Amino acid sequence: MRYYLTVDRLNEGHRGIFRDAEGNAFWKDDAPQTDDEMFKIVGRFEYILSPMSIAYTGEQLKQFTKWVPLAEYSGRFGVWLREG
């Protein structure tokens, strides 16, 4: 199991995995990312995105199929969401 950096923009209830436009997610083996590590990744948008480090299995990752670019990062980064 890996811990992935997840975000929920404006706490709207749509938490997804934070990743770049090429599909590279921010993950860590064996332990969740610390608050400092997450802040270094999301930067000044920390309060808008409400980052959390959550563990997912390979099977759970298959549920994330929808890419939503974030305007805050000019579409360079976005959220990988579950459909529906």
MODELLER restraints for C-alpha pairs under 7 A, 6 or more apart:
rsr = mdl.restraints
at = mdl.atoms
rsr.add(forms.Gaussian(group=physical.xy_distance, feature=features.Distance(at['CA:1:A'], at['CA:55:A']), mean=6.13, stdev=0.5))
rsr.add(forms.Gaussian(group=physical.xy_distance, feature=features.Distance(at['CA:1:A'], at['CA:56:A']), mean=5.75, stdev=0.5))
rsr.add(forms.Gaussian(group=physical.xy_distance, feature=features.Distance(at['CA:1:A'], at['CA:57:A']), mean=5.01, stdev=0.5))
rsr.add(forms.Gaussian(group=physical.xy_distance, feature=features.Distance(at['CA:2:A'], at['CA:27:A']), mean=6.38, stdev=0.5))
rsr.add(forms.Gaussian(group=physical.xy_distance, feature=features.Distance(at['CA:2:A'], at['CA:28:A']), mean=5.80, stdev=0.5))
rsr.add(forms.Gaussian(group=physical.xy_distance, feature=features.Distance(at['CA:2:A'], at['CA:29:A']), mean=4.86, stdev=0.5))
rsr.add(forms.Gaussian(group=physical.xy_distance, feature=features.Distance(at['CA:2:A'], at['CA:30:A']), mean=6.56, stdev=0.5))
rsr.add(forms.Gaussian(group=physical.xy_distance, feature=features.Distance(at['CA:2:A'], at['CA:55:A']), mean=5.27, stdev=0.5))
rsr.add(forms.Gaussian(group=physical.xy_distance, feature=features.Distance(at['CA:2:A'], at['CA:56:A']), mean=5.85, stdev=0.5))
rsr.add(forms.Gaussian(group=physical.xy_distance, feature=features.Distance(at['CA:2:A'], at['CA:57:A']), mean=6.87, stdev=0.5))
rsr.add(forms.Gaussian(group=physical.xy_distance, feature=features.Distance(at['CA:3:A'], at['CA:27:A']), mean=5.34, stdev=0.5))
rsr.add(forms.Gaussian(group=physical.xy_distance, feature=features.Distance(at['CA:3:A'], at['CA:28:A']), mean=5.19, stdev=0.5))
rsr.add(forms.Gaussian(group=physical.xy_distance, feature=features.Distance(at['CA:3:A'], at['CA:29:A']), mean=6.18, stdev=0.5))
rsr.add(forms.Gaussian(group=physical.xy_distance, feature=features.Distance(at['CA:3:A'], at['CA:31:A']), mean=6.62, stdev=0.5))
rsr.add(forms.Gaussian(group=physical.xy_distance, feature=features.Distance(at['CA:3:A'], at['CA:32:A']), mean=5.36, stdev=0.5))
rsr.add(forms.Gaussian(group=physical.xy_distance, feature=features.Distance(at['CA:3:A'], at['CA:53:A']), mean=5.79, stdev=0.5))
rsr.add(forms.Gaussian(group=physical.xy_distance, feature=features.Distance(at['CA:3:A'], at['CA:54:A']), mean=5.03, stdev=0.5))
rsr.add(forms.Gaussian(group=physical.xy_distance, feature=features.Distance(at['CA:3:A'], at['CA:55:A']), mean=4.02, stdev=0.5))
rsr.add(forms.Gaussian(group=physical.xy_distance, feature=features.Distance(at['CA:3:A'], at['CA:56:A']), mean=6.40, stdev=0.5))
rsr.add(forms.Gaussian(group=physical.xy_distance, feature=features.Distance(at['CA:4:A'], at['CA:17:A']), mean=6.55, stdev=0.5))
rsr.add(forms.Gaussian(group=physical.xy_distance, feature=features.Distance(at['CA:4:A'], at['CA:26:A']), mean=5.83, stdev=0.5))
rsr.add(forms.Gaussian(group=physical.xy_distance, feature=features.Distance(at['CA:4:A'], at['CA:27:A']), mean=4.29, stdev=0.5))
rsr.add(forms.Gaussian(group=physical.xy_distance, feature=features.Distance(at['CA:4:A'], at['CA:28:A']), mean=6.60, stdev=0.5))
rsr.add(forms.Gaussian(group=physical.xy_distance, feature=features.Distance(at['CA:4:A'], at['CA:53:A']), mean=5.36, stdev=0.5))
rsr.add(forms.Gaussian(group=physical.xy_distance, feature=features.Distance(at['CA:4:A'], at['CA:54:A']), mean=5.36, stdev=0.5))
rsr.add(forms.Gaussian(group=physical.xy_distance, feature=features.Distance(at['CA:4:A'], at['CA:55:A']), mean=6.10, stdev=0.5))
rsr.add(forms.Gaussian(group=physical.xy_distance, feature=features.Distance(at['CA:5:A'], at['CA:17:A']), mean=5.97, stdev=0.5))
rsr.add(forms.Gaussian(group=physical.xy_distance, feature=features.Distance(at['CA:5:A'], at['CA:18:A']), mean=5.81, stdev=0.5))
rsr.add(forms.Gaussian(group=physical.xy_distance, feature=features.Distance(at['CA:5:A'], at['CA:26:A']), mean=5.62, stdev=0.5))
rsr.add(forms.Gaussian(group=physical.xy_distance, feature=features.Distance(at['CA:5:A'], at['CA:27:A']), mean=6.16, stdev=0.5))
rsr.add(forms.Gaussian(group=physical.xy_distance, feature=features.Distance(at['CA:5:A'], at['CA:51:A']), mean=6.64, stdev=0.5))
rsr.add(forms.Gaussian(group=physical.xy_distance, feature=features.Distance(at['CA:5:A'], at['CA:52:A']), mean=5.86, stdev=0.5))
rsr.add(forms.Gaussian(group=physical.xy_distance, feature=features.Distance(at['CA:5:A'], at['CA:53:A']), mean=4.63, stdev=0.5))
rsr.add(forms.Gaussian(group=physical.xy_distance, feature=features.Distance(at['CA:5:A'], at['CA:54:A']), mean=6.61, stdev=0.5))
rsr.add(forms.Gaussian(group=physical.xy_distance, feature=features.Distance(at['CA:6:A'], at['CA:15:A']), mean=6.41, stdev=0.5))
rsr.add(forms.Gaussian(group=physical.xy_distance, feature=features.Distance(at['CA:6:A'], at['CA:16:A']), mean=5.27, stdev=0.5))
rsr.add(forms.Gaussian(group=physical.xy_distance, feature=features.Distance(at['CA:6:A'], at['CA:17:A']), mean=4.24, stdev=0.5))
rsr.add(forms.Gaussian(group=physical.xy_distance, feature=features.Distance(at['CA:6:A'], at['CA:18:A']), mean=5.21, stdev=0.5))
rsr.add(forms.Gaussian(group=physical.xy_distance, feature=features.Distance(at['CA:6:A'], at['CA:51:A']), mean=5.55, stdev=0.5))
rsr.add(forms.Gaussian(group=physical.xy_distance, feature=features.Distance(at['CA:6:A'], at['CA:52:A']), mean=5.25, stdev=0.5))
rsr.add(forms.Gaussian(group=physical.xy_distance, feature=features.Distance(at['CA:6:A'], at['CA:53:A']), mean=5.93, stdev=0.5))
rsr.add(forms.Gaussian(group=physical.xy_distance, feature=features.Distance(at['CA:6:A'], at['CA:54:A']), mean=6.77, stdev=0.5))
rsr.add(forms.Gaussian(group=physical.xy_distance, feature=features.Distance(at['CA:7:A'], at['CA:15:A']), mean=5.35, stdev=0.5))
rsr.add(forms.Gaussian(group=physical.xy_distance, feature=features.Distance(at['CA:7:A'], at['CA:16:A']), mean=5.63, stdev=0.5))
rsr.add(forms.Gaussian(group=physical.xy_distance, feature=features.Distance(at['CA:7:A'], at['CA:17:A']), mean=6.35, stdev=0.5))
rsr.add(forms.Gaussian(group=physical.xy_distance, feature=features.Distance(at['CA:7:A'], at['CA:18:A']), mean=6.11, stdev=0.5))
rsr.add(forms.Gaussian(group=physical.xy_distance, feature=features.Distance(at['CA:7:A'], at['CA:49:A']), mean=5.16, stdev=0.5))
rsr.add(forms.Gaussian(group=physical.xy_distance, feature=features.Distance(at['CA:7:A'], at['CA:50:A']), mean=5.59, stdev=0.5))
rsr.add(forms.Gaussian(group=physical.xy_distance, feature=features.Distance(at['CA:7:A'], at['CA:51:A']), mean=4.53, stdev=0.5))
rsr.add(forms.Gaussian(group=physical.xy_distance, feature=features.Distance(at['CA:7:A'], at['CA:52:A']), mean=6.35, stdev=0.5))
rsr.add(forms.Gaussian(group=physical.xy_distance, feature=features.Distance(at['CA:8:A'], at['CA:14:A']), mean=5.50, stdev=0.5))
rsr.add(forms.Gaussian(group=physical.xy_distance, feature=features.Distance(at['CA:8:A'], at['CA:15:A']), mean=4.22, stdev=0.5))
rsr.add(forms.Gaussian(group=physical.xy_distance, feature=features.Distance(at['CA:8:A'], at['CA:16:A']), mean=6.52, stdev=0.5))
rsr.add(forms.Gaussian(group=physical.xy_distance, feature=features.Distance(at['CA:8:A'], at['CA:49:A']), mean=5.24, stdev=0.5))
rsr.add(forms.Gaussian(group=physical.xy_distance, feature=features.Distance(at['CA:8:A'], at['CA:50:A']), mean=5.74, stdev=0.5))
rsr.add(forms.Gaussian(group=physical.xy_distance, feature=features.Distance(at['CA:8:A'], at['CA:51:A']), mean=6.97, stdev=0.5))
rsr.add(forms.Gaussian(group=physical.xy_distance, feature=features.Distance(at['CA:9:A'], at['CA:48:A']), mean=5.73, stdev=0.5))
rsr.add(forms.Gaussian(group=physical.xy_distance, feature=features.Distance(at['CA:9:A'], at['CA:49:A']), mean=4.33, stdev=0.5))
rsr.add(forms.Gaussian(group=physical.xy_distance, feature=features.Distance(at['CA:9:A'], at['CA:50:A']), mean=6.80, stdev=0.5))
rsr.add(forms.Gaussian(group=physical.xy_distance, feature=features.Distance(at['CA:10:A'], at['CA:48:A']), mean=5.22, stdev=0.5))
rsr.add(forms.Gaussian(group=physical.xy_distance, feature=features.Distance(at['CA:10:A'], at['CA:49:A']), mean=6.07, stdev=0.5))
rsr.add(forms.Gaussian(group=physical.xy_distance, feature=features.Distance(at['CA:11:A'], at['CA:50:A']), mean=6.94, stdev=0.5))
rsr.add(forms.Gaussian(group=physical.xy_distance, feature=features.Distance(at['CA:16:A'], at['CA:79:A']), mean=5.47, stdev=0.5))
rsr.add(forms.Gaussian(group=physical.xy_distance, feature=features.Distance(at['CA:16:A'], at['CA:80:A']), mean=5.25, stdev=0.5))
rsr.add(forms.Gaussian(group=physical.xy_distance, feature=features.Distance(at['CA:16:A'], at['CA:81:A']), mean=4.66, stdev=0.5))
rsr.add(forms.Gaussian(group=physical.xy_distance, feature=features.Distance(at['CA:17:A'], at['CA:79:A']), mean=5.41, stdev=0.5))
rsr.add(forms.Gaussian(group=physical.xy_distance, feature=features.Distance(at['CA:17:A'], at['CA:80:A']), mean=5.00, stdev=0.5))
rsr.add(forms.Gaussian(group=physical.xy_distance, feature=features.Distance(at['CA:17:A'], at['CA:81:A']), mean=6.73, stdev=0.5))
rsr.add(forms.Gaussian(group=physical.xy_distance, feature=features.Distance(at['CA:18:A'], at['CA:25:A']), mean=6.06, stdev=0.5))
rsr.add(forms.Gaussian(group=physical.xy_distance, feature=features.Distance(at['CA:18:A'], at['CA:26:A']), mean=6.84, stdev=0.5))
rsr.add(forms.Gaussian(group=physical.xy_distance, feature=features.Distance(at['CA:18:A'], at['CA:78:A']), mean=5.86, stdev=0.5))
rsr.add(forms.Gaussian(group=physical.xy_distance, feature=features.Distance(at['CA:18:A'], at['CA:79:A']), mean=4.74, stdev=0.5))
rsr.add(forms.Gaussian(group=physical.xy_distance, feature=features.Distance(at['CA:18:A'], at['CA:80:A']), mean=6.40, stdev=0.5))
rsr.add(forms.Gaussian(group=physical.xy_distance, feature=features.Distance(at['CA:19:A'], at['CA:25:A']), mean=4.15, stdev=0.5))
rsr.add(forms.Gaussian(group=physical.xy_distance, feature=features.Distance(at['CA:19:A'], at['CA:26:A']), mean=6.41, stdev=0.5))
rsr.add(forms.Gaussian(group=physical.xy_distance, feature=features.Distance(at['CA:19:A'], at['CA:77:A']), mean=5.72, stdev=0.5))
rsr.add(forms.Gaussian(group=physical.xy_distance, feature=features.Distance(at['CA:19:A'], at['CA:78:A']), mean=5.67, stdev=0.5))
rsr.add(forms.Gaussian(group=physical.xy_distance, feature=features.Distance(at['CA:19:A'], at['CA:79:A']), mean=6.10, stdev=0.5))
rsr.add(forms.Gaussian(group=physical.xy_distance, feature=features.Distance(at['CA:19:A'], at['CA:80:A']), mean=6.95, stdev=0.5))
rsr.add(forms.Gaussian(group=physical.xy_distance, feature=features.Distance(at['CA:20:A'], at['CA:76:A']), mean=5.88, stdev=0.5))
rsr.add(forms.Gaussian(group=physical.xy_distance, feature=features.Distance(at['CA:20:A'], at['CA:77:A']), mean=4.16, stdev=0.5))
rsr.add(forms.Gaussian(group=physical.xy_distance, feature=features.Distance(at['CA:20:A'], at['CA:78:A']), mean=6.11, stdev=0.5))
rsr.add(forms.Gaussian(group=physical.xy_distance, feature=features.Distance(at['CA:21:A'], at['CA:76:A']), mean=5.39, stdev=0.5))
rsr.add(forms.Gaussian(group=physical.xy_distance, feature=features.Distance(at['CA:21:A'], at['CA:77:A']), mean=5.53, stdev=0.5))
rsr.add(forms.Gaussian(group=physical.xy_distance, feature=features.Distance(at['CA:21:A'], at['CA:78:A']), mean=6.87, stdev=0.5))
rsr.add(forms.Gaussian(group=physical.xy_distance, feature=features.Distance(at['CA:32:A'], at['CA:53:A']), mean=5.30, stdev=0.5))
rsr.add(forms.Gaussian(group=physical.xy_distance, feature=features.Distance(at['CA:32:A'], at['CA:54:A']), mean=6.83, stdev=0.5))
rsr.add(forms.Gaussian(group=physical.xy_distance, feature=features.Distance(at['CA:33:A'], at['CA:53:A']), mean=5.67, stdev=0.5))
rsr.add(forms.Gaussian(group=physical.xy_distance, feature=features.Distance(at['CA:38:A'], at['CA:51:A']), mean=6.81, stdev=0.5))
rsr.add(forms.Gaussian(group=physical.xy_distance, feature=features.Distance(at['CA:39:A'], at['CA:46:A']), mean=6.35, stdev=0.5))
rsr.add(forms.Gaussian(group=physical.xy_distance, feature=features.Distance(at['CA:63:A'], at['CA:82:A']), mean=5.50, stdev=0.5))
rsr.add(forms.Gaussian(group=physical.xy_distance, feature=features.Distance(at['CA:64:A'], at['CA:80:A']), mean=5.88, stdev=0.5))
rsr.add(forms.Gaussian(group=physical.xy_distance, feature=features.Distance(at['CA:64:A'], at['CA:81:A']), mean=5.01, stdev=0.5))
rsr.add(forms.Gaussian(group=physical.xy_distance, feature=features.Distance(at['CA:64:A'], at['CA:82:A']), mean=4.27, stdev=0.5))
rsr.add(forms.Gaussian(group=physical.xy_distance, feature=features.Distance(at['CA:64:A'], at['CA:83:A']), mean=6.95, stdev=0.5))
rsr.add(forms.Gaussian(group=physical.xy_distance, feature=features.Distance(at['CA:65:A'], at['CA:80:A']), mean=6.60, stdev=0.5))
rsr.add(forms.Gaussian(group=physical.xy_distance, feature=features.Distance(at['CA:65:A'], at['CA:81:A']), mean=6.18, stdev=0.5))
rsr.add(forms.Gaussian(group=physical.xy_distance, feature=features.Distance(at['CA:65:A'], at['CA:82:A']), mean=5.77, stdev=0.5))
rsr.add(forms.Gaussian(group=physical.xy_distance, feature=features.Distance(at['CA:65:A'], at['CA:83:A']), mean=6.35, stdev=0.5))
rsr.add(forms.Gaussian(group=physical.xy_distance, feature=features.Distance(at['CA:66:A'], at['CA:80:A']), mean=5.55, stdev=0.5))
rsr.add(forms.Gaussian(group=physical.xy_distance, feature=features.Distance(at['CA:66:A'], at['CA:81:A']), mean=5.02, stdev=0.5))
rsr.add(forms.Gaussian(group=physical.xy_distance, feature=features.Distance(at['CA:66:A'], at['CA:82:A']), mean=6.15, stdev=0.5))
rsr.add(forms.Gaussian(group=physical.xy_distance, feature=features.Distance(at['CA:66:A'], at['CA:83:A']), mean=6.07, stdev=0.5))
rsr.add(forms.Gaussian(group=physical.xy_distance, feature=features.Distance(at['CA:67:A'], at['CA:78:A']), mean=6.99, stdev=0.5))
rsr.add(forms.Gaussian(group=physical.xy_distance, feature=features.Distance(at['CA:67:A'], at['CA:79:A']), mean=5.92, stdev=0.5))
rsr.add(forms.Gaussian(group=physical.xy_distance, feature=features.Distance(at['CA:67:A'], at['CA:80:A']), mean=4.70, stdev=0.5))
rsr.add(forms.Gaussian(group=physical.xy_distance, feature=features.Distance(at['CA:67:A'], at['CA:81:A']), mean=6.37, stdev=0.5))
rsr.add(forms.Gaussian(group=physical.xy_distance, feature=features.Distance(at['CA:68:A'], at['CA:78:A']), mean=5.49, stdev=0.5))
rsr.add(forms.Gaussian(group=physical.xy_distance, feature=features.Distance(at['CA:68:A'], at['CA:79:A']), mean=5.21, stdev=0.5))
rsr.add(forms.Gaussian(group=physical.xy_distance, feature=features.Distance(at['CA:68:A'], at['CA:80:A']), mean=6.37, stdev=0.5))
rsr.add(forms.Gaussian(group=physical.xy_distance, feature=features.Distance(at['CA:69:A'], at['CA:75:A']), mean=4.63, stdev=0.5))
rsr.add(forms.Gaussian(group=physical.xy_distance, feature=features.Distance(at['CA:69:A'], at['CA:77:A']), mean=5.93, stdev=0.5))
rsr.add(forms.Gaussian(group=physical.xy_distance, feature=features.Distance(at['CA:69:A'], at['CA:78:A']), mean=3.99, stdev=0.5))
rsr.add(forms.Gaussian(group=physical.xy_distance, feature=features.Distance(at['CA:69:A'], at['CA:79:A']), mean=6.32, stdev=0.5))
rsr.add(forms.Gaussian(group=physical.xy_distance, feature=features.Distance(at['CA:70:A'], at['CA:77:A']), mean=6.03, stdev=0.5))
rsr.add(forms.Gaussian(group=physical.xy_distance, feature=features.Distance(at['CA:70:A'], at['CA:78:A']), mean=4.65, stdev=0.5))
